[in-house]
Amino acid sequence: MGPRRARSHVGNHLTPPMRVLVIGSGLAGINAALLASEFAAVTLISKSPLQQTNTQRAQGGIAAAITALDDPQIHARDTIRAGDGLCDPEAVRTLTTDGPAAIERLLQLGVDFDRDGQGQLALATEGAHSTARVLHAGGDQTGLHIQSALVDRLSEADVDVHTELAVTDLAIEAGRCVGVVTDQRETILADAVVLATGGAGALYQTTTNPANATGDGVALAFRAGAVVRDVEFVQFHPTALASDGNAFLISEALRGDGAVLLDAAGDRFMTRAHPDAELAPRSVVARAITETMRRDGTEHVMLDISHRDAAYLRQRFPGVYRGALERGHDITAGPIPIAPAAHYHMGGVYTDIDGRTTVRGLYAAGECASTGAHGANRVASNSLLEAAVFSTRVVTAIQRDDRPAPPPGEVRSLRSYPSGSAPSWQTLRRAMNELVGITRTAGDLRTALDRFDEWREPDDLPAEPSLPLATLTARLIAEAALQRTETRGAHLRLDFPDADCAWQRHSLWQMAVE
Ligand SMILES: Cc1cc2nc3c(=O)[nH]c(=O)nc-3n(C[C@H](O)[C@H](O)[C@H](O)COP(=O)(O)OP(=O)(O)OC[C@H]3O[C@@H](n4cnc5c(N)ncnc54)[C@H](O)[C@@H]3O)c2cc1C
């Protein structure tokens, strides 16, 4: 990598600009890079092409209380209700209060959100939101529109961009993050490093995430001594088109628009499971589907929206309509088979409401962070908002000072940790699906941990640079899932089927750095 062009600062030509390094090219990463480029020399690294992100796949939309009929406080109340006792009220308040400004920024960046007949921003309803507050673009192609606008702005900005370069370690000196190490064995120094590495769905065999969503940020931060939080909470999206491997998401917005879930006998089982029926929180819907599949001995249940007008469905859900059709199912013609798939990581690198981790110089934003805004169960369309809101706040924090966040409570500290790597992605993903999946037991989780213990550290730089990081994140998820002896939000323990008030607390993990 060549040296950056030095930039002169008004009034002080001798001070070199601050160096900010951003890892990730989704909404959190690009937004942070664009904002930081206004005062710093910015490098952005992504291990994939810029567009290969969870952001690009988002369908339903982004939630914010932007009308006179809505209020950030009501948005906060809905979010906390779904978070099953683990939302951090300050983080939720920050998310929903900063929400309208985040939408304004996305509009300024050129995101063309859909509008109604009067030219007002069109708003949809989704599960757990008590009112219509979900903005969308291109019907159900919100992520594609956001990602494209961001990539366009990035191409115009003074940011040093490196794609298909993976970060394999953080460089730590005297407890401070001073840069990163890449799979090219190169160290890139920086004054501030922002983790925006996205989710961990691709640790599982069946997932809606792209293959690069392997939870690297959690492992990188953990190895650097940062606190990670609530990593056991992995959300399984209730409605992915039933298939093995990469699962095509059928947006929650279809249920917001009247789609119903049917069991093998053609009966609507969600009306018995929850007062909000198909619009209950995701964990409730995913659990009811899993139980119904188990009861009926099927690999899927059916989702039906074919009672709505076919032309309307094609126009409102063009992405889902085409995607399902390509896979042999017509949403306008009848019910389609769906099953839950790994979708979103609520846990992650602990940050305060300004994106600071517990390691000086290291920040995190977006899905890889645990701000506490989602609690044990994320509400639909709150994650794009979280990525937009907190990536903005991270940059303000970097500009202000370099304080780390104090640990938020009692941390489980580990002096050493196995550094083995799964022999292949397939082995890791199968183990996660079978043993650390939507329903969990102590026996399965112990089997998973024993298996992970057998995996040895690669002798040399592995051909798959993210595999050791992914293995560590998988291990942390299994370990934390074993410790949490209750069922809460997206964490479903068959051997502890109820919530336990003693467990209404975050789980915090840290590796002591020698
Ligand atoms: C199918 C689908 C639909 C969704 N729909 C919605 C929705 O409608 N509304 C909503 O709010 N949310 C939705 N989500 C969730 C939402 O899209 C994500 O939570 C959000 O986009 C995450 O953004 P991010 O910037 O944190 O990460 P991402 O957009 O995932 O970007 C992560 C980046 O990090 C890079 N990276 C990772 N590891 C490394 C490494 N070691 N070195 C270098 N680079 C690395 C990746 O290459 C990538 O560029 C959806 C997710 C999926 C998968």
The ligand as a Gaussian input file, in Angstrom:
#p B3LYP/6-31G(d) Opt

LIG

0 1
 C      -30.893000     -10.571000       3.855000
 C      -30.817000      -9.483000       4.880000
 C      -31.840000      -8.573000       5.004000
 C      -31.779000      -7.576000       5.968000
 N      -32.791000      -6.657000       6.017000
 C      -32.689000      -5.633000       6.897000
 C      -33.668000      -4.600000       6.901000
 O      -34.585000      -4.590000       6.100000
 N      -33.529000      -3.609000       7.821000
 C      -32.510000      -3.560000       8.722000
 O      -32.439000      -2.634000       9.534000
 N      -31.553000      -4.516000       8.704000
 C      -31.615000      -5.531000       7.820000
 N      -30.644000      -6.476000       7.804000
 C      -29.484000      -6.326000       8.710000
 C      -28.603000      -5.200000       8.206000
 O      -28.503000      -5.280000       6.807000
 C      -27.202000      -5.286000       8.808000
 O      -27.269000      -5.433000      10.197000
 C      -26.407000      -4.020000       8.523000
 O      -26.454000      -3.730000       7.155000
 C      -24.970000      -4.209000       8.959000
 O      -24.188000      -3.173000       8.446000
 P      -22.643000      -3.090000       8.817000
 O      -22.106000      -1.891000       8.155000
 O      -22.481000      -3.223000      10.273000
 O      -22.003000      -4.433000       8.186000
 P      -21.992000      -4.995000       6.702000
 O      -22.893000      -4.222000       5.834000
 O      -22.225000      -6.453000       6.773000
 O      -20.479000      -4.772000       6.237000
 C      -19.427000      -5.533000       6.817000
 C      -18.133000      -5.248000       6.087000
 O      -17.023000      -5.708000       6.847000
 C      -16.080000      -6.341000       5.983000
 N      -15.254000      -7.243000       6.779000
 C      -15.659000      -8.217000       7.643000
 N      -14.586000      -8.816000       8.217000
 C      -13.492000      -8.203000       7.718000
 C      -12.079000      -8.378000       7.900000
 N      -11.592000      -9.305000       8.741000
 N      -11.229000      -7.593000       7.204000
 C      -11.695000      -6.652000       6.338000
 N      -13.025000      -6.451000       6.120000
 C      -13.897000      -7.210000       6.807000
 C      -16.969000      -7.021000       4.954000
 O      -16.260000      -7.362000       3.801000
 C      -18.005000      -5.913000       4.724000
 O      -17.467000      -4.956000       3.842000
 C      -30.671000      -7.485000       6.840000
 C      -29.629000      -8.398000       6.720000
 C      -29.693000      -9.381000       5.747000
 C      -28.565000     -10.354000       5.630000

